[in-house]
Amino acid sequence: MESHSLTDLAAEHLGMARQAKNGRSADTLYGGSGHSLRQVLMALCAGQELAEHDSPGEATLLVVTGQVRLTVHAETSTPNNWEGTAGDLVAIPPARHGLVALTDAVVLLSVVKA
């Protein structure tokens, strides 16, 4: 059985993100080929974003550290925003969405591929 300390990994990846040109660092903690569930830890420096993209399947976002804004573009032209801080969890709607780090942040994305 493999376990991880999200606290330790968050600190490690924030350090790597701060050194990276793109201000990001990510690692798949669980999943990949042959698995339905994938969990990815992502560190983003303040102001960095994941551009709007389609939802790959059922997904949740857990904010490990920092503050982020999830923007969801549903069937209306007006985006819906959700802001979360450490400890907050949100189910990502099955619609186009993007993510921006309002402060240096680490999130855990869990996705179940259809």
C-alpha positions as CSV (number, residue, x, y, z in Angstrom):
1,M,0.0,0.0,0.0
2,E,1.4,3.4,-1.0
3,S,0.7,6.5,0.9
4,H,1.7,10.2,0.4
5,S,2.0,13.2,2.7
6,L,0.1,15.9,0.8
7,T,1.7,18.5,3.1
8,D,5.2,17.4,2.2
9,L,4.4,17.0,-1.5
10,A,2.7,20.4,-1.6
11,A,5.8,22.1,-0.2
12,E,8.1,20.2,-2.6
13,H,6.0,21.1,-5.7
14,L,5.6,24.7,-4.7
15,G,9.3,24.9,-4.5
16,M,9.6,23.4,-8.0
17,A,6.9,25.7,-9.4
18,R,8.7,28.7,-8.1
19,Q,11.9,27.6,-9.9
20,A,10.1,26.6,-13.1
21,K,9.8,29.1,-16.0
22,N,6.0,28.4,-16.4
23,G,5.4,28.7,-12.6
24,R,3.9,25.2,-12.4
25,S,4.7,21.7,-11.2
26,A,2.5,18.6,-11.3
27,D,2.7,14.9,-10.5
28,T,0.2,12.1,-10.9
29,L,-0.1,10.5,-7.5
30,Y,-2.4,7.7,-8.5
31,G,-3.8,6.4,-11.8
32,G,-2.7,6.3,-15.4
33,S,-3.3,3.6,-18.0
34,G,-5.4,0.8,-16.7
35,H,-7.1,2.9,-14.0
36,S,-10.4,4.8,-14.1
37,L,-9.3,7.1,-11.3
38,R,-6.5,9.6,-11.7
39,Q,-5.3,12.0,-9.0
40,V,-2.9,14.8,-9.9
41,L,-1.2,17.2,-7.5
42,M,-0.6,20.6,-9.1
43,A,1.3,23.5,-7.8
44,L,0.8,26.9,-9.4
45,C,2.5,30.2,-8.5
46,A,0.2,33.2,-8.0
47,G,-1.2,34.4,-11.3
48,Q,-0.5,31.2,-13.1
49,E,-3.5,29.4,-14.7
50,L,-4.7,26.4,-16.5
51,A,-6.4,27.7,-19.6
52,E,-10.0,26.9,-20.3
53,H,-10.5,23.2,-21.3
54,D,-13.1,20.5,-21.6
55,S,-14.0,18.3,-18.6
56,P,-12.4,14.9,-19.0
57,G,-15.0,13.2,-16.8
58,E,-16.3,13.3,-13.2
59,A,-13.8,15.4,-11.2
60,T,-13.2,17.1,-7.9
61,L,-10.7,19.7,-6.9
62,L,-9.3,19.9,-3.3
63,V,-7.3,23.0,-2.4
64,V,-4.3,21.8,-0.4
65,T,-2.7,25.2,0.1
66,G,-3.3,28.8,-1.1
67,Q,-6.3,30.2,-2.9
68,V,-7.6,29.4,-6.4
69,R,-10.5,30.4,-8.7
70,L,-12.3,27.9,-10.8
71,T,-14.2,29.4,-13.7
72,V,-16.9,27.2,-15.3
73,H,-18.5,28.1,-18.6
74,A,-21.8,26.4,-18.6
75,E,-24.5,26.7,-21.3
76,T,-24.9,30.4,-20.5
77,S,-22.4,33.0,-21.7
78,T,-21.8,34.1,-18.2
79,P,-19.1,32.1,-16.4
80,N,-19.6,30.8,-12.9
81,N,-16.7,31.4,-10.5
82,W,-15.8,29.4,-7.4
83,E,-13.0,30.5,-5.1
84,G,-11.5,28.1,-2.7
85,T,-8.8,28.1,0.0
86,A,-6.9,25.4,1.8
87,G,-9.3,22.5,2.8
88,D,-12.1,23.4,0.3
89,L,-13.4,20.8,-2.0
90,V,-15.6,21.3,-5.1
91,A,-17.1,19.0,-7.7
92,I,-16.1,20.3,-11.1
93,P,-19.2,20.5,-13.4
94,P,-19.0,18.7,-16.7
95,A,-18.4,21.9,-18.7
96,R,-15.5,23.9,-20.0
97,H,-13.5,25.4,-17.2
98,G,-10.2,27.0,-16.2
99,L,-8.3,27.5,-13.0
100,V,-6.2,30.4,-11.8
101,A,-4.0,30.6,-8.7
102,L,-4.9,33.8,-6.7
103,T,-1.9,33.1,-4.4
104,D,0.8,30.4,-4.6
105,A,-1.4,27.3,-4.4
106,V,-1.5,23.5,-4.6
107,V,-4.5,21.5,-5.6
108,L,-5.4,17.8,-5.8
109,L,-7.4,17.0,-8.9
110,S,-9.3,13.7,-8.9
111,V,-10.8,12.6,-12.2
112,V,-12.7,9.4,-13.1
113,K,-12.5,8.9,-16.8
114,A,-15.7,7.8,-18.5
